[in-house]
């Protein structure tokens, strides 16, 4: 399974991180989830 920028779980983590309710450390390193979320956060 691979996640994309359009995956609901990716969008959820980005939403929570942007609102400082979670940090990147809270994102599980499952498949490529962490990497996709990290990429989006670093683009902000």
Number of C-alpha atoms within 10 A of each C-alpha: 6 9 17 14 14 9 12 11 15 20 16 12 22 22 14 13 18 13 10 10 10 14 13 16 10 11 18 11 10 11 11 14 20 18 18 20 22 17 11 13 15 8 6 6
